[in-house]
């Protein structure tokens, strides 16, 4: 094999990264579904024909490692020899196509060079609707895959450049937003064309053998670095459990146990032996998503800044048992797997905490904490829906308090909606948008604080739909740190009591009522008694903790905020 | 030559290391100086530079100044204590930020520490709704309490940012007046005086930064003005702003947040002036490569590209700003080989202290500059800044230890590798700003600036297939040269939030009339000068559902028949040009209006100096390129006039910069002594 010098490798690697970024930019700009450009709910990769990941653009973490898996079912069904120039494949099925969420549509296109199939470009993008029982195709309470939207096994949508418009018509006839979907599909195809054009520039410039050797060398480099990190961990089996409070239909909790087996320079995330798959979507996570979550967790712990390529995955394996909540089989519902997802990565963090104390964070505030406020405007009765990503506290870390008011780990570079924009767009007044005192877990390094968002309903009535998690089991503390507060959705309706409705399914709030969405903080890290007294004093002065909490959690004896004297012994 | 240009104009650009002074005399001739910056008292360095350039304060009509004093204080965390007044329930907006995070997998990342700690953020019960109508009035009693607490905390500035004050400044003004009376000597910044755009976090961040930098800028400009006055300066003192235009010193003292990027903007002002000099429709990309980073900006058909929001140290600044992107690639960028055999160059930098190994300042790390010395693209026998000779052996030792030995390469291979990797990193940024934003690199020339720009520009232009490389005359004083001719510019913008139909011509005209009134008030109160101001209207337009829009020009009367239609058509064709598609029939909306008041500075184009008639000295020295040593012609910049022409490999040396022309490129010189370097083959075709 051609040996490659590290300088050429660096240059070629930069060029390949540029290709996948340009794919994502093209996709983001041309896409119609707001979620694609707002939340960056997409990913672009280049694969070798054997599905090895050559380069990946940073999309949202949920897709890490889920992209290469989309190719195998295509090759299995069509055979690599039968794939020709101008073919484009699409798929989404979480079972037959190794898909993720059904809205996440894969577009897979071969790239030929001098008559050979050299790479595949793959994009995955979240279409705003893909059919199913609910608008937007987000149904945590789906009881089978058929309620979650149209299933697309791998199909050849274009054959030698010619569109199978009948197949496309069938797909679009089953969604609520066919026009947007068509626009998104065209954006994904445009991204694939960019990849093809750039590869056709790169291969002649550097030479095909050189580029291939650079890719091998990049894989090897990343693999060596990850293996070295794993080798530093003592061999053993590390176990921790997490609990998902609801499966979307029942309040019967789902227990998730991570057995992380470290052996030499390899690590296995063992999720075998879980309970039978649920007939409720929020209680299952399919194989592909399970693998993605394991990779997210291990990348965070072992290689946060390394590029994602096949070398990252080689030392990592994942096991689970078919027919269980961590390996559901058709026709189990499974595409609203976010709660199961955070349980998987938090269990891995907790399992490895004893051997990676400087890399882990204590418990996060959960996932999504989604809420929709739905109503009608008084004037003309125009309907409105207010929906936005919520943030909360992240766990404490070695030497650093947790982040306050930060979006969930699985979301990408995710922005809130400014309160001024909310008040402009909806008949709601935001009365508070603030950090919640005492919401963080205490610790030598405390967690970050959760956020309270209070909405006054100005033109009632409004209906509230919510799917909050971590409402009964708080984010965990680590190494003696305390757990954080819970998530709450408090509804204050005139003439009634204040009630907590974290799973509100259309609860009515009349005009003048208050909707108070309150997220959890992050768990504490280390023994609170070891916290630097100056930090406790600053937290008191700034109101991050109350005097009573300072006393109870940190045994604070000082006189509190504004006290200029250092206490004798805290 | 017009009378307007018969002014003596002085451009003064104060950078981290050097202060550049360029004087354009009344007869159109120039004199320049480069002196060390004097951090203890910046004014001293300026006065020294003026003296060296022969610029007598009494004879200067216009003094244009670019300064990074406020920016540096901000980045170094050396701003004075300030406090913040917010709407009740919103004191944490500054800390919640936008809840996003930049790094997907980094569990150790931090949010920036707010400039105002939570206990110095006070809430008031006054409240406006989204139309700007008062829901609750200002309570005087509350303000007494707040003033007492701020006073005992010893704050020197107060930022006031209330919800929806972009729609109505009433409450902020009441509070500002009351606090000014209660807190004598404390400077108050109101968000509504700085920006009329929605998004409470961005507005709060802008106001807080203004409050925190105001004392620094005030003190500094008072000092400078005082010294100039002592020297009988009777002209106008103008400050370079982040938007690429200049404003009065009085205005810059009140709104320092609008001139934070004063320094980097100078290079872009130079680019604009150069583009004008080269002819209408010139497309340029400026590459200003210093010790630790490289700044890149695009000048599209003669106009700098701007954005409606800037960012400094993670904090958004809601004022129109030039689009300048930086990458951690400079002469001091460190080359390292990790334990697994990967070479990285930057973003860690040796800076100017300890600096590259060859600087003899104690640095031992291998830097990009050391690599150039090893390759002989920089002459080791030359003297640094006219004082210290470079240490070629130290450069060779550093590259050998850090790169050549770990890789088993020759010294030269290793050095060339360091340059290649640094170029590869910069190419990614250039790619993003050119191709990534829908522009064709073949239409653009790369302008090489700073000490290092000329050493990398040809190879970067090659990688992106750009048209040519231009090295302006005096690349070291380019910013000062550019800013002395920059137009006065004030931008005023307003979010369109009153009413759902943002394309109602009556709403648009009323809003612009209000903006014009504000503009007129400010321009008169600061007696900005005698020039007539041109008022240019533009709008941010988007398809319904999009997050951000594109700037589109509007006529001065929106009620004119089909004015809006014309603007929308303009939007669609721009969308097509930038993104490759349009959506005919889709709803289009206006989200923001901008009024730019521009006072044109009529500085005549520099007369071409033509041929100097002097002889051109041509030495040669072997340089390493493309894997072997080749004899390169070495030219002195000040010898070169429009008769000069040279094929690469060739080196052009001048006091503060070196230009490397690789094999395959040809150098020629225009009448204004700018170097133009183009691919040789293309030149032969032409």
Boltz contact constraints between the chains, C-beta under 6 A:
constraints:
  - contact:
      token1: [A, 6]
      token2: [B, 341]
      max_distance: 6.0
  - contact:
      token1: [A, 6]
      token2: [B, 343]
      max_distance: 6.0
  - contact:
      token1: [A, 7]
      token2: [B, 417]
      max_distance: 6.0
  - contact:
      token1: [A, 7]
      token2: [B, 420]
      max_distance: 6.0
  - contact:
      token1: [A, 7]
      token2: [B, 421]
      max_distance: 6.0
  - contact:
      token1: [A, 10]
      token2: [B, 421]
      max_distance: 6.0
  - contact:
      token1: [A, 11]
      token2: [B, 424]
      max_distance: 6.0
  - contact:
      token1: [A, 14]
      token2: [B, 424]
      max_distance: 6.0
  - contact:
      token1: [A, 14]
      token2: [B, 428]
      max_distance: 6.0
  - contact:
      token1: [A, 18]
      token2: [B, 431]
      max_distance: 6.0
  - contact:
      token1: [A, 25]
      token2: [B, 436]
      max_distance: 6.0
  - contact:
      token1: [A, 29]
      token2: [B, 579]
      max_distance: 6.0
  - contact:
      token1: [A, 30]
      token2: [B, 581]
      max_distance: 6.0
  - contact:
      token1: [A, 34]
      token2: [B, 545]
      max_distance: 6.0
  - contact:
      token1: [A, 58]
      token2: [B, 104]
      max_distance: 6.0
  - contact:
      token1: [A, 61]
      token2: [B, 104]
      max_distance: 6.0
  - contact:
      token1: [A, 221]
      token2: [B, 340]
      max_distance: 6.0
  - contact:
      token1: [A, 221]
      token2: [B, 342]
      max_distance: 6.0
  - contact:
      token1: [A, 224]
      token2: [B, 340]
      max_distance: 6.0
  - contact:
      token1: [A, 225]
      token2: [B, 340]
      max_distance: 6.0
  - contact:
      token1: [A, 299]
      token2: [B, 105]
      max_distance: 6.0
  - contact:
      token1: [A, 300]
      token2: [B, 105]
      max_distance: 6.0
  - contact:
      token1: [A, 300]
      token2: [B, 107]
      max_distance: 6.0
  - contact:
      token1: [A, 304]
      token2: [B, 105]
      max_distance: 6.0
  - contact:
      token1: [A, 304]
      token2: [B, 106]
      max_distance: 6.0
  - contact:
      token1: [A, 361]
      token2: [B, 107]
      max_distance: 6.0
  - contact:
      token1: [A, 391]
      token2: [B, 99]
      max_distance: 6.0
  - contact:
      token1: [A, 405]
      token2: [B, 96]
      max_distance: 6.0
  - contact:
      token1: [A, 405]
      token2: [B, 99]
      max_distance: 6.0
  - contact:
      token1: [A, 406]
      token2: [B, 99]
      max_distance: 6.0
  - contact:
      token1: [A, 406]
      token2: [B, 101]
      max_distance: 6.0
  - contact:
      token1: [A, 407]
      token2: [B, 99]
      max_distance: 6.0
  - contact:
      token1: [A, 413]
      token2: [B, 100]
      max_distance: 6.0
  - contact:
      token1: [A, 414]
      token2: [B, 100]
      max_distance: 6.0
  - contact:
      token1: [A, 415]
      token2: [B, 98]
      max_distance: 6.0
  - contact:
      token1: [A, 415]
      token2: [B, 100]
      max_distance: 6.0
  - contact:
      token1: [A, 416]
      token2: [B, 98]
      max_distance: 6.0
  - contact:
      token1: [A, 416]
      token2: [B, 99]
      max_distance: 6.0
  - contact:
      token1: [A, 418]
      token2: [B, 199]
      max_distance: 6.0
  - contact:
      token1: [A, 418]
      token2: [B, 200]
      max_distance: 6.0
  - contact:
      token1: [A, 419]
      token2: [B, 200]
      max_distance: 6.0
  - contact:
      token1: [A, 420]
      token2: [B, 198]
      max_distance: 6.0
  - contact:
      token1: [A, 420]
      token2: [B, 200]
      max_distance: 6.0
  - contact:
      token1: [A, 423]
      token2: [B, 130]
      max_distance: 6.0
  - contact:
      token1: [A, 424]
      token2: [B, 130]
      max_distance: 6.0
  - contact:
      token1: [A, 424]
      token2: [B, 497]
      max_distance: 6.0
  - contact:
      token1: [A, 431]
      token2: [B, 89]
      max_distance: 6.0
  - contact:
      token1: [A, 432]
      token2: [B, 89]
      max_distance: 6.0
  - contact:
      token1: [A, 433]
      token2: [B, 90]
      max_distance: 6.0
  - contact:
      token1: [A, 434]
      token2: [B, 92]
      max_distance: 6.0
  - contact:
      token1: [A, 435]
      token2: [B, 92]
      max_distance: 6.0
  - contact:
      token1: [A, 541]
      token2: [B, 119]
      max_distance: 6.0
  - contact:
      token1: [A, 542]
      token2: [B, 118]
      max_distance: 6.0
  - contact:
      token1: [A, 542]
      token2: [B, 119]
      max_distance: 6.0
